[in-house]
Amino acid sequence: MFGNDAEFLLGIHRSHAAELQADAAHDRLARSLPRRHPHGWLGRRQHPARTTDARR
């Protein structure tokens, strides 16, 4: 249908490049934000080092 229409192929290339740039920007933003820590049943942070203290 389109054959080797240069404008069509260039449009596909540009849209794909834009998607890749958006994905890269999303990944950079996700890496720059601090990670959320798991909270306990009262909203307190759970400390993995303190779980062994309860076994004593």
Secondary structure as the mmCIF struct_conf table of DSSP 4:
data_model
#
loop_
_struct_conf.conf_type_id
_struct_conf.id
_struct_conf.beg_label_comp_id
_struct_conf.beg_label_asym_id
_struct_conf.beg_label_seq_id
_struct_conf.end_label_comp_id
_struct_conf.end_label_asym_id
_struct_conf.end_label_seq_id
TURN_TY1_P TURN_TY1_P1 GLY A 3 ASN A 4
HELX_RH_AL_P HELX_RH_AL_P1 ALA A 6 SER A 32
BEND BEND1 LEU A 33 LEU A 33
HELX_LH_PP_P HELX_LH_PP_P1 PRO A 34 PRO A 38
STRN STRN1 HIS A 39 HIS A 39
TURN_TY1_P TURN_TY1_P2 TRP A 41 LEU A 42
BEND BEND2 GLY A 43 GLY A 43
HELX_LH_PP_P HELX_LH_PP_P2 ARG A 44 ARG A 44
STRN STRN2 ARG A 45 ARG A 45
HELX_LH_PP_P HELX_LH_PP_P3 GLN A 46 HIS A 47
HELX_RH_3T_P HELX_RH_3T_P1 PRO A 48 ARG A 50
TURN_TY1_P TURN_TY1_P3 THR A 51 THR A 52
HELX_RH_3T_P HELX_RH_3T_P2 ASP A 53 ARG A 55
#
